[in-house]
Amino acid sequence: IKGSKIVLAEMPKISATCLRVAATDGHIASVSIELGKDISGKEFIDAIRNYHNPIAELNLPSAPKQFMKYFDEEDRPQTKLDRNFEKGMGITVGRLRKDAILGLKFVALSHNTIRGAAGGAILTAELLRARGYI
């Protein structure tokens, strides 16, 4: 939002597939991404590890303290092990590798109920209230 208008964000090219696995909760996405410039795997991981959540200073009750976490292990994130990161409101990422078409490929996991439908709506309402919209 800029002023009183909604402005479309400039986005990189992304190809993603969401995988619903046989687990109570949690969705894994396999994501390929083309950025504006080539970056190393270390730069990508550092960007995730050093990401500053722009709403962190608002101390919203539902907001995760650490928004994203990168796993170095080859078999992570996993739905049952990692879906509750930051009480289900955080995003976990791992399995970074080169993609021949777009540049980088990785796996991301979120809790589909807590971060998704229910928690996402609550966090949005908290943010709108904190910013004076409601």
N, C-alpha and C positions, 0 to 999 in steps of 0.2 A: 504494500500500500504506500503510495507516494501522494502526500497531501490528502485529497478526497477521492483519488482514483486508484484503481487496481491496474498495475502495470505488469505485463507478462515478463517473467524472468527469462534471461538468456540461459539456455540449457545445453549441456553437451549431448552428443548422440548416445543413447542408451538402448540396450536390448536386454530385457529381463524376463525371467520365467519364475513364477511363484509356485513352489512345491508344497502341497498340503500332504504331510506325512501322517502315518498312523500313530498319532499321539493326541493326547487330550487337547492341548493348545500349542500354538506356535506355528509360524509359517517361515519357510526358508525361501529366499530368492537367490537365483543364480543370475548374476548381473555382468554384462559386458559393457564397457564404457569407453568412449573416445573423448579425450579432453582437448582443450585448445592447444596444448603442447605436450610433447612426450615428457613423462616423468618416470623416475625409477620406482621400483617397488618400495624402497626405503622411504622415498618422499611421500608416497601414497599412505603408507602405514604411519609415518610421522604426522601427516595431516589429520588422520583419524585420532591418533593418540593425543594430539595437542589441540584438538578442536575445542573451541570455546563456545558453549551454548549461549546464544544471544539473549535468552530469557533467564539465564542463571541468576542474575542479580536481583530478579524479582522475587526469588524464594517462594515460588508457588508450591502449594502442598503436594501436588501430583507430579511436579517436574523432577526428573532424575538428576542427581548430583553430577554423575558422569553420563553424558548422553550416549556416547559410543565407546565400545571396547574392541580392540583388535586382538585376535588369538593367533599366536605363532604356530600352534600345533596343527598338523595336517588334517586332523579329523574334527576340527572345531570351526565354527560353532555347531552344536548339536541341539536339537529341539528340547529333549528332556533335561539336558544338563544346563542349558544356557538361556532358556526362554524367560526365566525370572530375574535376569540381570537388572539391577536397580528396581526391584519390586515389580518387574514386568514392563517398566516404562523405558528401559534402555534398549539400544540396538547393538547387536554383536556382529562382528565381521571377521572373516578369515579366508583361508585358502586362496590367497592372491596369486595370480599367475598371468603370464602374457597371453593376449588374445590376438590371433593373426589378423583379424579384420578390424576391430575397434581399438585395440591397444592393451587394455587391462580387463581382467575377469576376476570376480570374487564371489563369495557367498555371504549373504547377510541374513540375520534372523531377528524376528520380533515376535512378541507375544500378541497373537491376533485379537485376543479379547481385551487384555489390560491395556496395551499400547494402542491397539486398533480401535474397535468400536466404542467400548465403554470409557476407557482411560483417555483416549484421544478427545472425546467429547468433553469430558470433565476438564482436562488440561486446557482445551480451547476456551471453555467458559471462564476458567481462572485467569487466563491471559487477557481475555476481553474485559473482564472486571478490573484487573490491575492496570490496564491501559485506559480505563475510563469509558469504554464503549457500552458497558451495561452496569 
